[in-house]
Structures are given as C-alpha cells and as structure tokens.
Amino acid sequence: MPKANELKQGSAIEINGEPYVVKKIDVRNPTSRGATTLYKVRFAHMKTKQKLDETYKSDDMLKTADCSRAAVQYSYQDGESYVFMNVETYEQYTLSAEDIEEQIEYLTEGMEGLVMLLMDETAIGIELPAAITLQIVETPPAMKSASATNRTKTARLTTGLEIQVPEYIETGELIKINTDTGKFMSRA
C-alpha cells in the first residue's frame, strides 16, 4: 500500500473498489510552518477512462489496484497506437495515445525498462523508469561563464520534449531526465 508521496505516473490504484491509473501529479508545498504537502492527483478509470481528481496529504495511504505487471520494451508507433513487446514472452500489447498521453514524450523506439500494467490480460497503461537518457537536438549555445550560476535555458530533445537545462549544456549532449518531475538531472 503506497503513500501519496510515493505515487508515480502510471501507478495503478484502487479507489472505492474501482481501478484507476495515475495520469498527473501536482505537488503543492505550503509556505507556512507545520502545514503538510498536498498532492493533487488526476486519475483515469482503467476501463471507462473517466477522469477523477483527488487531493491527498503526503502520508495518506492508498490501495494498490489488483493488476499484474510485465516487463516490456517500446517497439513502435502505429498511427495513434503505441506497440510494446513483453521481453519474456514476446507478446505484443497496444495502447492508444490517450492511454499514455503524459508519457509519450519520454518514449524512444527500442526503449527498455518499462512496466506494462495488465488487468484481465488487457494492457491498461505503462510505468516509466525513474530516469531516462535522451539527446538534446536544439538549445541555445553554451555559455562558458555559466558554470557558477543557476540559470537555465530551454532544450528540445529527440522525442520533442522541451525541458529546462543549465546554461553550460550544449546541443548533441546526452542528459538524464527524472520521469516523475520532467526535470533535468545530470549529463549522461
């Protein structure tokens, strides 16, 4: 049973006896002392795709949905569908763009380390690894004197994702990105 502060995109949670998958997490840190951090979570029902918004305190306990998990590799995109292959049985699973809309910009062909959530042998979503490595395809030129500052600039990655990186990072470099926050972690 995970706590609210342990939730990640793609996590399967049971709410009122119904299975939901975490689509988006918004962390709200209070400014006053003694106040608790709030987690505003957007869920999507695993079968009906109906959205549900809930707010939790960091130590609220949630119930994990009863679904199986399989290690998969991202194979390819077919129109609005994304195809994944089970690394053990070579079985293929297909998810629509709507099922993984928040995670699409982290996917690259051949990507491993993904976990497919299955309910009644039907694919319902994926869990991304905690960190992924992507290459920068476009960013303003690096600044030599930027190493001592904490300023950032926008960088576009191979998947189309745009994130903020330190000013000393250059086009063509491989960087690590935290998939929970969508933020730059380090050079790869």
Order of alpha helices (4+ residues) and beta strands (2+ residues): beta-beta-beta-beta-beta-beta-beta-beta-beta-beta-beta-beta-beta-beta-beta
